[in-house]
Amino acid sequence: MPNLNLYNESLKNADSKNKSIIMPLISWDIYSNYFQEVKAQNADFSQLIDLKALYNWDLKFNLLDELQNNDTILITNRELKIEFASQGVLAMTGYLPDEVIGKSPKMFQGEKTSKEKRNMIKEAVLAQKPFETVMVNYRKNGETYDCHIRSFPIFNTKGELSHFIALEKAA
């Protein structure tokens, strides 16, 4: 039987110099999934920071917190065309972010979507007021899901309407 003392001593020395997390081989697949989520979230955050700077948004909330606390974030321009969709849109709707860019959020609505809620959203958008609701939306494959939406207008530092943001969770 080989002497493992040298190996154990080397491992102990490496651990004392390197404060990294050692993970057993069996957990790599779990870690990989987590790492991919963090990587996507960082890419989304970077894009949001770039948009904030480009349009001089005067935000009253933390973008990173909202990314971490919502399934997806959609940002539309004043004409209600989607300009940004976080990576979470794929898991929630089945659409890739690139598939929704340039389209209206109405693409997620359908026959079972409440007309009253649609009208409430339209009125809030026209009045440039925030709204919050849960409504029936549709995935790419046609399945319905309840979507909790918190949305509000985004103004620039001059106080002019720039965009609308929707913070969404599958309810």
VEXDO-50163 format. One line per field, with one value per residue (C-alpha): residue number from 1; x, y, z. Coordinates in Angstrom, 2 decimals. Each point is the difference from the previous one (the first is absolute). Layout:
BEGIN
resi c(NUM;...)
x c(X;...)
y c(Y;...)
z c(Z;...)
END
This chain:
BEGIN
resi c(1;2;3;4;5;6;7;8;9;10;11;12;13;14;15;16;17;18;19;20;21;22;23;24;25;26;27;28;29;30;31;32;33;34;35;36;37;38;39;40;41;42;43;44;45;46;47;48;49;50;51;52;53;54;55;56;57;58;59;60;61;62;63;64;65;66;67;68;69;70;71;72;73;74;75;76;77;78;79;80;81;82;83;84;85;86;87;88;89;90;91;92;93;94;95;96;97;98;99;100;101;102;103;104;105;106;107;108;109;110;111;112;113;114;115;116;117;118;119;120;121;122;123;124;125;126;127;128;129;130;131;132;133;134;135;136;137;138;139;140;141;142;143;144;145;146;147;148;149;150;151;152;153;154;155;156;157;158;159;160;161;162;163;164;165;166;167;168;169;170;171)
x c(0.00;1.43;0.82;-2.52;1.64;1.91;-3.24;-1.87;2.84;0.11;-3.75;0.18;2.75;-1.91;-3.15;1.81;1.34;-3.05;-3.31;-2.07;-2.94;0.73;-2.99;-0.39;-0.26;-3.65;-1.00;1.55;-3.19;-1.94;2.71;0.09;-3.73;0.44;3.05;-1.95;-2.81;2.47;1.73;-3.31;-1.02;3.32;-0.46;-3.53;1.22;2.75;-2.53;-2.33;2.82;0.88;-3.64;-0.20;3.06;-1.11;-3.42;0.98;-2.62;-0.86;-0.69;-1.34;0.80;2.94;0.21;2.00;-2.55;-2.80;1.87;0.48;-3.60;-1.93;-0.24;0.45;0.24;-1.36;0.72;-2.03;0.45;-2.73;-1.66;-0.17;2.46;2.26;3.60;1.33;-0.99;1.99;1.19;-2.78;-2.53;0.98;-0.86;-3.23;-1.35;2.04;1.18;3.65;0.65;0.86;-3.38;-1.94;2.16;-1.90;-3.37;-2.82;-0.58;-3.44;1.71;-0.38;-3.75;-2.79;-3.60;0.02;1.73;-2.45;-1.28;-0.50;3.67;1.08;-2.02;1.42;3.54;-0.81;-1.38;3.04;2.40;-1.85;0.00;3.68;-0.91;1.26;-2.21;0.06;-2.13;-0.11;-1.23;-0.14;2.82;1.03;3.26;1.49;-1.48;-3.51;-0.21;-1.45;1.58;-0.86;2.43;0.47;1.00;1.27;0.55;0.77;1.29;3.70;0.89;3.34;1.87;-1.90;-3.31;-1.01;-1.60;2.63;-1.22;-2.26;1.28;-1.90;1.24;-1.61;-0.35;-1.94;-2.76)
y c(0.00;3.40;2.52;2.83;2.16;2.01;0.63;1.02;2.31;1.62;0.50;1.55;2.42;0.94;0.66;2.30;2.12;-0.13;0.90;-1.34;-2.29;-3.66;-1.82;-3.73;-1.29;-0.99;3.64;1.39;-0.37;1.91;2.64;0.26;0.80;2.63;1.44;0.30;1.84;2.41;0.54;0.80;2.32;1.85;0.40;1.33;2.39;1.29;0.65;1.79;2.22;0.86;0.90;2.08;1.99;0.29;1.40;1.85;-1.81;1.38;-3.31;-0.24;-3.71;-2.37;-1.84;-2.92;-0.54;-0.06;-2.51;-2.26;0.30;-0.40;-2.74;2.47;3.67;1.56;3.56;1.63;3.31;2.65;-1.74;-3.18;-2.00;-2.24;1.26;-2.28;-3.39;-1.68;-3.58;-1.17;0.57;-3.37;-2.00;1.91;0.22;-2.32;2.92;0.96;3.66;0.69;-1.40;2.63;3.06;2.43;-1.55;1.12;-1.66;-0.80;-2.99;-1.75;0.60;-2.06;-1.07;-0.61;3.31;2.28;2.91;2.00;-0.44;0.89;3.22;0.75;-0.38;2.20;2.75;-0.17;0.21;2.95;1.78;-0.93;-1.59;-3.20;-3.06;-3.45;-2.96;-3.74;-1.05;-3.06;-0.05;-2.53;-1.87;-0.63;-3.52;1.39;-0.95;2.63;1.22;2.64;2.88;2.47;3.31;3.15;2.69;3.68;2.73;0.85;3.66;1.52;2.48;2.85;-1.52;-1.10;-3.38;-2.35;-3.61;-2.34;-2.88;-3.16;-2.15;-3.40;-3.24;-3.11;0.07)
z c(0.00;-0.98;2.67;-0.25;2.65;-2.60;-1.92;3.16;1.06;-3.45;0.05;3.45;-1.14;-3.13;2.01;2.41;-2.90;-2.24;1.58;-2.89;0.49;-0.60;-1.37;-0.36;-3.55;0.44;0.61;-3.19;-2.01;2.65;0.19;-3.79;-0.10;2.71;-1.78;-3.28;1.81;1.62;-3.32;-1.73;2.83;-0.26;-3.77;0.56;2.69;-2.28;-2.78;2.41;1.27;-3.61;-0.74;3.17;-1.08;-3.64;0.85;3.23;2.04;3.41;1.75;3.54;0.39;-0.18;-3.33;1.42;2.78;-2.55;-2.18;3.00;1.21;-3.25;-2.60;-2.83;-0.78;-3.16;-1.09;-2.72;-1.74;0.02;-2.96;2.13;-2.11;2.08;0.04;2.75;1.36;2.75;-0.47;2.34;-2.75;-1.51;3.13;0.58;-3.56;-2.20;-2.15;-0.30;0.80;-3.66;-1.07;1.95;-0.76;-2.23;0.79;2.27;3.39;-1.39;-1.64;3.38;0.12;-1.45;0.22;3.76;0.81;1.81;-2.09;3.20;0.92;-3.52;0.27;3.45;-1.39;-3.00;2.26;2.32;-2.95;-1.55;3.38;0.53;3.34;1.64;0.19;1.55;-1.00;-0.53;-3.41;-2.21;-2.52;-2.61;-0.48;-3.44;0.02;0.65;3.69;2.31;3.21;2.57;-0.20;2.85;-1.57;1.69;-2.56;-0.01;-2.27;-0.04;-0.26;-0.92;2.17;-1.72;1.14;-3.51;-0.67;-1.39;0.34;1.93;2.11;0.93;2.88;-0.43;1.94;-0.82;2.62)
END
